[in-house]
Amino acid sequence: MSSPNAHSLYSLEILRLATSLPHNDSLGDPQSTATSRAPLCGSEMTVDVALDANNIITGLAIRAKACALGQASAALLRAKALGQNATQISVVRDSLKAALQTGSGDLRWAELEVFRYASDFPARHGAIMLPFDTLIAALEKAAN
C-alpha cells in the first residue's frame, strides 16, 4: 500500500457513498430500533430494522449524524444488508474490523474495500464501524 493521506481516505467513492445516504431515513413500523454513538468522534447512528419470520432483514433505515466515512459506511450497509441475517452481518462486521486493525485480510463484501486506507487512521475506525455495530444492536434487541 502506498503512503496514505487524507485524499486517499476521502476518495471520490467514499464521498459518493456518503451523499447517497437518504436524510431522515426511517421505517414506518420497525421491529427494532437502536441508536449508538462513537465516543471518539461523536458520530451517531440510529437504525430501524424489519425482519421476516426467519429473522432475515427485510427493511433497513439508517439515520446518520456522522462524518463522510460514517455516512459512507451506513450507505453501503443499507444497500447490502437486505436479505442477510444477524450472523451474516456479524461476519461482515468482523471482517471489516479486522481489516481496519491490520490493513489486510479478506473483506466479506468487495465494496468495503473503499475503507482499506482507513486502517492507517485509527481515530476513524469507530465512525466506519458504527453503522454495523448499531445494526447488530438492533438485531439483538429484536431477538429478545
C-alpha positions in Angstrom: 0.0 0.0 0.0 1.3 3.4 -0.8 1.7 6.1 1.8 -1.8 7.1 2.9 -3.1 10.6 3.1 -6.4 12.4 3.7 -7.0 12.5 -0.1 -6.8 8.7 -0.2 -9.0 8.4 2.9 -11.8 10.6 1.5 -11.9 9.2 -2.0 -14.5 10.1 -4.6 -16.2 6.7 -3.9 -16.4 7.5 -0.2 -17.9 10.9 -0.9 -20.3 9.4 -3.5 -21.5 6.8 -0.9 -21.8 9.4 1.8 -24.0 11.6 -0.3 -26.2 8.6 -1.3 -27.5 8.0 2.2 -31.1 9.3 2.4 -31.8 12.1 5.0 -34.3 11.3 7.7 -34.5 7.7 6.7 -36.9 5.6 8.7 -39.2 2.6 8.7 -42.9 3.3 9.4 -43.2 0.3 11.8 -39.7 -1.2 12.6 -39.4 -4.3 14.7 -36.4 -2.8 16.4 -34.5 0.4 16.6 -31.1 1.1 18.1 -29.0 4.2 18.5 -25.3 4.3 19.1 -22.6 6.9 19.3 -18.9 6.7 18.6 -17.2 8.3 21.7 -14.0 9.4 19.9 -15.6 11.4 17.1 -19.2 11.9 18.3 -20.8 10.3 15.3 -24.3 9.0 16.0 -26.4 6.4 14.1 -30.0 5.3 14.5 -31.0 2.1 12.8 -34.5 0.8 12.2 -34.8 -2.8 11.1 -37.7 -5.1 10.0 -37.3 -8.9 9.8 -39.2 -11.7 8.4 -40.3 -14.9 10.3 -36.8 -16.4 9.7 -35.0 -13.3 11.1 -33.9 -12.1 7.6 -33.6 -8.4 7.2 -36.4 -7.2 5.0 -36.2 -3.5 5.8 -33.5 -1.2 7.0 -33.3 2.5 7.6 -30.3 4.4 8.9 -30.1 8.0 10.2 -26.6 9.2 10.5 -25.1 12.2 12.2 -21.6 11.4 11.1 -18.6 12.3 9.0 -18.3 11.2 5.4 -16.7 7.9 6.4 -19.6 7.1 8.8 -22.2 8.1 6.2 -20.4 6.1 3.5 -20.3 3.0 5.7 -24.0 3.5 6.6 -25.0 3.8 2.9 -23.0 0.7 2.0 -24.6 -1.3 4.8 -28.1 -0.1 3.9 -27.6 -1.2 0.3 -26.1 -4.6 1.2 -27.9 -5.8 4.3 -31.3 -6.7 2.9 -31.7 -10.5 2.7 -29.0 -11.1 5.4 -29.4 -12.3 8.9 -27.6 -11.3 12.2 -24.9 -14.0 11.8 -24.1 -12.9 8.3 -23.9 -9.2 9.3 -21.7 -10.1 12.2 -19.3 -11.9 10.0 -19.1 -8.9 7.6 -18.6 -6.6 10.5 -15.8 -8.7 12.0 -14.0 -8.9 8.6 -14.2 -5.1 8.3 -12.9 -4.6 11.9 -10.0 -7.0 11.3 -9.1 -5.3 8.0 -9.1 -1.9 9.6 -7.0 -3.1 12.5 -4.4 -4.8 10.4 -4.6 -3.2 7.0 -5.0 -6.6 5.4 -7.4 -9.5 5.3 -10.4 -10.6 3.3 -13.4 -8.4 3.3 -16.8 -10.3 3.0 -18.2 -7.6 0.8 -15.9 -6.3 -2.0 -17.5 -2.9 -1.7 -15.9 -2.5 1.7 -12.5 -2.2 0.0 -13.1 1.6 -0.1 -12.3 1.7 3.6 -8.9 0.0 3.3 -6.9 3.2 3.5 -8.6 4.0 6.8 -6.5 1.3 8.5 -3.8 3.9 9.0 -6.3 6.3 10.7 -7.4 4.5 13.9 -9.4 7.6 15.0 -11.7 6.9 12.1 -12.4 3.3 12.7 -15.2 4.0 15.2 -17.1 6.0 12.6 -16.8 3.3 10.0 -17.8 0.5 12.4 -20.7 2.5 13.9 -23.4 1.5 11.4 -22.5 -2.2 11.7 -22.4 -2.1 15.5 -25.7 -0.2 15.6 -27.4 -2.7 13.3 -26.1 -5.6 15.4 -27.6 -3.9 18.5 -31.0 -3.5 16.7 -30.9 -7.2 15.6 -30.0 -8.3 19.1 -32.9 -6.2 20.5 -35.3 -7.8 18.0 -34.2 -11.3 19.1 -35.1 -10.7 22.7 
